[in-house]
Amino acid sequence: MTAPDPPRRQLGQTDLHVHPLCLGGNVFGWTADEPQSFAVLDAYARAGGNFVDTADVYSAWIPGNQGGESETIIGRWMKSRRNRDGMVIATKVGSGPGVTGLAAATIAAAADASLRRLGIDRIDLYFAHIDDAKTPLDETLGAFDALVAAGKVRYIAASNYSAPRLADALAISDRNGLARHAALQPHYSLAHRRDYEGPLQDLCVREGIACVPYFSLAMGFLTGKYRPGTVVDSPRATGAAAYLDARGLKLLAALDELAAVHRTTVAAVALAWLRQQPSVVAPIASARTPAQLAELLPMATLSLAAAEVARLSAI
């Protein structure tokens, strides 16, 4: 008897309903080749997953890559599985090679390129990847609104925006009748809270903005794999090791205890804490293999008690 799929969560004020775990596509075409990526995507879909996040820049940092490799793999997977209508696809603009920034022409060209690579006719959630202070918000929002009006994008969103800039963008959209940011993708995890908690989180709660955090596992640190004296073969090992201080060790100790109590994984506890924070709808986490994904999926149905959430928050 298979376990029922976890209930899907409404993405802010949109009509999109998504799995509590957003599958990060940054590893596709980087540390996971196409067959490995297909295996992870298949495992995620079998578990009821329907929310995949990528970007036009993934993975341009690899020698020989041009950017868009992740989108291409996801597109080929959807075509081969004939499951496009069951998926919610998020991608981003503003950091890709040759399409940097958020000028109107850049957004229009990048969206068409992403649609081609994904093999779809509409992006469900289109993120401004990095705030572009050189381009007026009116221009950026006008370009996004044109994509929505043309049917190429369902909803727009922001990533790496400060609270004042996001507030300004929302005000411009409301004043001018333009498409409004429905979601925010900030750097946020149990081990990295300063960028989101405070004015940005308060704004999202007040405005009904869905939070979809990235680096939800602190570059892998919150999987519990990174311990003093342990060497992990991963391109993220240096970033994860940065959290191995006194506070990080206290976090790991508490996560170990709670994982044992709930008979689950350390990663699932860390992601469940994040999922239970105000405005958070679906943390983003990636996996190179189905085995890695299996460590994450229990977060979708794990419910931490208020005292357990408070204990982790206090650290």
KETOR-281776 format. One record per residue (C-alpha): x, y, z. Coordinates in nm, 4 decimals, always signed. Layout:
REM KETOR-281776
SITE        x        y        z
SITE        X        Y        Z
...
//
This chain:
REM KETOR-281776
SITE        x        y        z
SITE  +0.0000  +0.0000  +0.0000
SITE  +0.1539  +0.3297  -0.1047
SITE  +0.1396  +0.6323  +0.1216
SITE  -0.0955  +0.9095  +0.0086
SITE  +0.0595  +1.2142  -0.1519
SITE  +0.1110  +1.5027  +0.0914
SITE  -0.1444  +1.7835  +0.0643
SITE  -0.0430  +2.0568  -0.1771
SITE  -0.0057  +2.4128  -0.0616
SITE  -0.1433  +2.7239  -0.2262
SITE  +0.1337  +2.9438  -0.3616
SITE  +0.0481  +3.2801  -0.2098
SITE  -0.2584  +3.4322  -0.3722
SITE  -0.2232  +3.2400  -0.6987
SITE  -0.4211  +2.9407  -0.8205
SITE  -0.1049  +2.7276  -0.8156
SITE  -0.0983  +2.4446  -0.5624
SITE  +0.2393  +2.2850  -0.5037
SITE  +0.4124  +2.0033  -0.3210
SITE  +0.5697  +2.1167  +0.0104
SITE  +0.9167  +2.0445  -0.1312
SITE  +1.0249  +2.2405  -0.4378
SITE  +1.2827  +2.0378  -0.6285
SITE  +1.5873  +2.2479  -0.7123
SITE  +1.7097  +2.2060  -1.0690
SITE  +2.0500  +2.3686  -1.0216
SITE  +2.2268  +2.0300  -1.0147
SITE  +2.0796  +1.9144  -1.3477
SITE  +2.3535  +1.9439  -1.6069
SITE  +2.6086  +2.0114  -1.3338
SITE  +2.6610  +1.7349  -1.0742
SITE  +2.3813  +1.5231  -1.2256
SITE  +2.3914  +1.4313  -1.5937
SITE  +2.0732  +1.3786  -1.7926
SITE  +2.0054  +1.0130  -1.6950
SITE  +2.0743  +1.0925  -1.3286
SITE  +1.8508  +1.4003  -1.3497
SITE  +1.5696  +1.1957  -1.5051
SITE  +1.5988  +0.9417  -1.2213
SITE  +1.5647  +1.2157  -0.9579
SITE  +1.2747  +1.3813  -1.1399
SITE  +1.0990  +1.0453  -1.1778
SITE  +1.1392  +0.9725  -0.8052
SITE  +1.0091  +1.3176  -0.7147
SITE  +0.7035  +1.2790  -0.9410
SITE  +0.6304  +0.9323  -0.7997
SITE  +0.6239  +1.0892  -0.4528
SITE  +0.3616  +1.3392  -0.5671
SITE  +0.6068  +1.6185  -0.6412
SITE  +0.4998  +1.8810  -0.8944
SITE  +0.7116  +2.1937  -0.8294
SITE  +1.0508  +2.2304  -1.0010
SITE  +1.2744  +2.5372  -0.9825
SITE  +1.5451  +2.6242  -1.2351
SITE  +1.7061  +2.9266  -1.4041
SITE  +1.8467  +3.0262  -1.7401
SITE  +2.1949  +3.0539  -1.5872
SITE  +2.2056  +2.6904  -1.4631
SITE  +2.4795  +2.5777  -1.5168
SITE  +2.6883  +2.8313  -1.7074
SITE  +2.9679  +2.8105  -1.4477
SITE  +3.0778  +2.4696  -1.5787
SITE  +3.3462  +2.4786  -1.8515
SITE  +3.1813  +2.4009  -2.1831
SITE  +2.8305  +2.4891  -2.0659
SITE  +2.6374  +2.7852  -2.2031
SITE  +2.3629  +2.8167  -1.9429
SITE  +2.0181  +2.6678  -1.9844
SITE  +2.1363  +2.3087  -1.9468
SITE  +1.9034  +2.2521  -1.6527
SITE  +1.6034  +2.3929  -1.8394
SITE  +1.6815  +2.1699  -2.1375
SITE  +1.6975  +1.8564  -1.9228
SITE  +1.3722  +1.9399  -1.7440
SITE  +1.2063  +2.0084  -2.0787
SITE  +1.3218  +1.6776  -2.2250
SITE  +1.2029  +1.4949  -1.9135
SITE  +0.8541  +1.6505  -1.9309
SITE  +0.8287  +1.5707  -2.3010
SITE  +0.9350  +1.2094  -2.2527
SITE  +0.7003  +1.1607  -1.9560
SITE  +0.4154  +1.3634  -2.1119
SITE  +0.3453  +1.5271  -1.7786
SITE  +0.3773  +1.8998  -1.8481
SITE  +0.0230  +1.9765  -1.7343
SITE  +0.0904  +1.8201  -1.3957
SITE  +0.4015  +2.0256  -1.3234
SITE  +0.4565  +2.3759  -1.1890
SITE  +0.7720  +2.5108  -1.3504
SITE  +0.9617  +2.8072  -1.2083
SITE  +1.2584  +2.9641  -1.3844
SITE  +1.4509  +3.2894  -1.3611
SITE  +1.5896  +3.5772  -1.5665
SITE  +1.8663  +3.8259  -1.5005
SITE  +2.1839  +3.6231  -1.4534
SITE  +2.2213  +3.4247  -1.7735
SITE  +2.5136  +3.4672  -2.0128
SITE  +2.4343  +3.7536  -2.2466
SITE  +2.1018  +3.8229  -2.0737
SITE  +2.2144  +3.9902  -1.7536
SITE  +1.9951  +4.2459  -1.5806
SITE  +1.6255  +4.3221  -1.5959
SITE  +1.5860  +4.5611  -1.8885
SITE  +1.2694  +4.5062  -2.0916
SITE  +1.4494  +4.3707  -2.3986
SITE  +1.6536  +4.1324  -2.1833
SITE  +1.3458  +3.9905  -2.0137
SITE  +1.1604  +3.9419  -2.3420
SITE  +1.4514  +3.7634  -2.5102
SITE  +1.5352  +3.5500  -2.2070
SITE  +1.1758  +3.4371  -2.1622
SITE  +1.1533  +3.3181  -2.5219
SITE  +1.4829  +3.1325  -2.4857
SITE  +1.3682  +2.9638  -2.1626
SITE  +1.0394  +2.8611  -2.3220
SITE  +1.2279  +2.7002  -2.6119
SITE  +1.4627  +2.5102  -2.3841
SITE  +1.1817  +2.3930  -2.1583
SITE  +0.9677  +2.2984  -2.4562
SITE  +0.6604  +2.4670  -2.3119
SITE  +0.4398  +2.7578  -2.4121
SITE  +0.4021  +2.9154  -2.0685
SITE  +0.6227  +2.9547  -1.7587
SITE  +0.4216  +2.9064  -1.4409
SITE  +0.6363  +3.1238  -1.2133
SITE  +0.8961  +3.3608  -1.3608
SITE  +1.1498  +3.5095  -1.1194
SITE  +1.3617  +3.8196  -1.1472
SITE  +1.6797  +3.6398  -1.0386
SITE  +1.8709  +3.9336  -0.8899
SITE  +1.7480  +4.2873  -0.8324
SITE  +1.8779  +4.5252  -1.1002
SITE  +1.9194  +4.8726  -0.9499
SITE  +2.0270  +5.0158  -1.2875
SITE  +1.6925  +4.9466  -1.4536
SITE  +1.3799  +5.1311  -1.3353
SITE  +1.1323  +4.9032  -1.1627
SITE  +0.8601  +5.0421  -1.3909
SITE  +1.0456  +4.9086  -1.6950
SITE  +1.1089  +4.5678  -1.5408
SITE  +0.7517  +4.5276  -1.4227
SITE  +0.6147  +4.6483  -1.7547
SITE  +0.8168  +4.3799  -1.9337
SITE  +0.6935  +4.1086  -1.6974
SITE  +0.3362  +4.2324  -1.7367
SITE  +0.3687  +4.2096  -2.1161
SITE  +0.4707  +3.8430  -2.0825
SITE  +0.1687  +3.7720  -1.8631
SITE  -0.0623  +3.9527  -2.1078
SITE  +0.0858  +3.7500  -2.3946
SITE  +0.0193  +3.4245  -2.2105
SITE  +0.3888  +3.3353  -2.1877
SITE  +0.4007  +3.3632  -1.8063
SITE  +0.1332  +3.2861  -1.5474
SITE  +0.2803  +3.4634  -1.2440
SITE  +0.5890  +3.6722  -1.1730
SITE  +0.8140  +3.6632  -0.8682
SITE  +1.1281  +3.8140  -0.7191
SITE  +1.4532  +3.6637  -0.5930
SITE  +1.7206  +3.8371  -0.3854
SITE  +1.5168  +4.1547  -0.3335
SITE  +1.5418  +4.3676  -0.0204
SITE  +1.2266  +4.4629  +0.1690
SITE  +1.2293  +4.8261  +0.0434
SITE  +1.2784  +4.7221  -0.3201
SITE  +1.0081  +4.4555  -0.3038
SITE  +0.7709  +4.7011  -0.1383
SITE  +0.8418  +4.9560  -0.4121
SITE  +0.7780  +4.6956  -0.6823
SITE  +0.4470  +4.5937  -0.5284
SITE  +0.3388  +4.9565  -0.5003
SITE  +0.4235  +5.0246  -0.8664
SITE  +0.2305  +4.7170  -0.9791
SITE  -0.0727  +4.8169  -0.7724
SITE  -0.0614  +5.1780  -0.8880
SITE  -0.0238  +5.0975  -1.2567
SITE  -0.2314  +4.7809  -1.2787
SITE  +0.0684  +4.5631  -1.3661
SITE  +0.1358  +4.1998  -1.2824
SITE  +0.2328  +4.1703  -0.9165
SITE  +0.5064  +3.9595  -0.7603
SITE  +0.3372  +3.6501  -0.6201
SITE  +0.6409  +3.4917  -0.4571
SITE  +0.9841  +3.5685  -0.3184
SITE  +1.2913  +3.3465  -0.3305
SITE  +1.5317  +3.4505  -0.0540
SITE  +1.8400  +3.2902  +0.1025
SITE  +1.6832  +3.1366  +0.4124
SITE  +1.7384  +2.8308  +0.6284
SITE  +1.7561  +2.7260  +0.9910
SITE  +2.1281  +2.8093  +0.9794
SITE  +2.0937  +3.1371  +0.7846
SITE  +1.8098  +3.3583  +0.9018
SITE  +1.9322  +3.7181  +0.8978
SITE  +1.8522  +3.7940  +0.5318
SITE  +1.4839  +3.7059  +0.5545
SITE  +1.3535  +3.7297  +0.9087
SITE  +1.2472  +4.0811  +0.9988
SITE  +1.1177  +4.3422  +0.7513
SITE  +1.1266  +4.1103  +0.4475
SITE  +0.9327  +3.8328  +0.6174
SITE  +0.6884  +4.0857  +0.7643
SITE  +0.6278  +4.2289  +0.4162
SITE  +0.5606  +3.8852  +0.2674
SITE  +0.3138  +3.7973  +0.5432
SITE  +0.1364  +4.1310  +0.5116
SITE  +0.1140  +4.1217  +0.1303
SITE  +0.0344  +3.7530  +0.0872
SITE  +0.3661  +3.6803  -0.0872
SITE  +0.4702  +3.3139  -0.0919
SITE  +0.8231  +3.2500  +0.0330
SITE  +1.0137  +2.9819  -0.1587
SITE  +1.3585  +2.9796  +0.0062
SITE  +1.6808  +2.8690  -0.1609
SITE  +1.9859  +2.7205  +0.0171
SITE  +1.7221  +2.5657  +0.2439
SITE  +1.9748  +2.3112  +0.3685
SITE  +2.2582  +2.5636  +0.4079
SITE  +2.4560  +2.4210  +0.1135
SITE  +2.4121  +2.0723  +0.2531
SITE  +2.5152  +2.1471  +0.6110
SITE  +2.1639  +2.0743  +0.7412
SITE  +2.1673  +1.7238  +0.5941
SITE  +2.3964  +1.6306  +0.8815
SITE  +2.6657  +1.4949  +0.6506
SITE  +2.9158  +1.7623  +0.7454
SITE  +3.0723  +1.6953  +1.0847
SITE  +3.4079  +1.7809  +1.2431
SITE  +3.6754  +1.5577  +1.0934
SITE  +3.4481  +1.4327  +0.8154
SITE  +3.5444  +1.4855  +0.4513
SITE  +3.2563  +1.5025  +0.2024
SITE  +3.3233  +1.4873  -0.1712
SITE  +3.0982  +1.7682  -0.2882
SITE  +3.1451  +2.0993  -0.4716
SITE  +2.9505  +2.2593  -0.1858
SITE  +3.1705  +2.1218  +0.0922
SITE  +3.3497  +2.4522  +0.1511
SITE  +3.0247  +2.6449  +0.1799
SITE  +2.8708  +2.3882  +0.4142
SITE  +3.1811  +2.3792  +0.6330
SITE  +3.1392  +2.7501  +0.7031
SITE  +2.8484  +2.6615  +0.9336
SITE  +3.0587  +2.4242  +1.1454
SITE  +3.0990  +2.6620  +1.4373
SITE  +2.9703  +2.6364  +1.7953
SITE  +2.6186  +2.7372  +1.6917
SITE  +2.6204  +2.4945  +1.4013
SITE  +2.7227  +2.2073  +1.6261
SITE  +2.4385  +2.2916  +1.8659
SITE  +2.1985  +2.2881  +1.5730
SITE  +2.3229  +1.9481  +1.4593
SITE  +2.2875  +1.8061  +1.8100
SITE  +1.9273  +1.9269  +1.8342
SITE  +1.8468  +1.8056  +1.4836
SITE  +1.9946  +1.4636  +1.5632
SITE  +1.7697  +1.4319  +1.8693
SITE  +1.4546  +1.5416  +1.6879
SITE  +1.5287  +1.3158  +1.3903
SITE  +1.5552  +1.0220  +1.6311
SITE  +1.2298  +1.1163  +1.8054
SITE  +1.0421  +1.1407  +1.4753
SITE  +1.2280  +0.8477  +1.3171
SITE  +1.3267  +1.0545  +1.0185
SITE  +1.6289  +1.2276  +0.8701
SITE  +1.8137  +1.5370  +0.9881
SITE  +1.7401  +1.7048  +0.6541
SITE  +1.3666  +1.6397  +0.6894
SITE  +1.3590  +1.8037  +1.0327
SITE  +1.5482  +2.1104  +0.9087
SITE  +1.3169  +2.1463  +0.6097
SITE  +1.0050  +2.0923  +0.8228
SITE  +1.1183  +2.3747  +1.0536
SITE  +1.1526  +2.5979  +0.7486
SITE  +0.8186  +2.4921  +0.6018
SITE  +0.6485  +2.5853  +0.9297
SITE  +0.7786  +2.9439  +0.9264
SITE  +0.5391  +3.2299  +0.8422
SITE  +0.4781  +3.2759  +0.4671
SITE  +0.7016  +2.9817  +0.3652
SITE  +0.5190  +2.7591  +0.1168
SITE  +0.7831  +2.5232  -0.0233
SITE  +1.1562  +2.5245  +0.0552
SITE  +1.3825  +2.4493  -0.2416
SITE  +1.6254  +2.1600  -0.2101
SITE  +1.8138  +1.9654  -0.4736
SITE  +1.9280  +1.6060  -0.5003
SITE  +2.1792  +1.4368  -0.7287
SITE  +2.0356  +1.0884  -0.6734
SITE  +1.7028  +0.9315  -0.5736
SITE  +1.8709  +0.8211  -0.2495
SITE  +1.9482  +1.1819  -0.1612
SITE  +1.5922  +1.2819  -0.2523
SITE  +1.4560  +1.0120  -0.0219
SITE  +1.6231  +1.1884  +0.2723
SITE  +1.4335  +1.5088  +0.1908
SITE  +1.0832  +1.3880  +0.1073
SITE  +0.9678  +1.3097  +0.4646
SITE  +0.9630  +1.6851  +0.5290
SITE  +0.6375  +1.7074  +0.3349
SITE  +0.4363  +1.5309  +0.6049
SITE  +0.6531  +1.5865  +0.9142
SITE  +0.4896  +1.8235  +1.1621
SITE  +0.7091  +1.9566  +1.4408
SITE  +0.5469  +2.0497  +1.7701
SITE  +0.5506  +2.4179  +1.8653
SITE  +0.8047  +2.3439  +2.1377
SITE  +1.0312  +2.1679  +1.8886
SITE  +1.0128  +2.4593  +1.6458
SITE  +1.0883  +2.6990  +1.9314
SITE  +1.3832  +2.4901  +2.0474
SITE  +1.5458  +2.5020  +1.7044
SITE  +1.4665  +2.8706  +1.6620
SITE  +1.6300  +2.9555  +1.9943
SITE  +1.9619  +2.8140  +1.8796
//
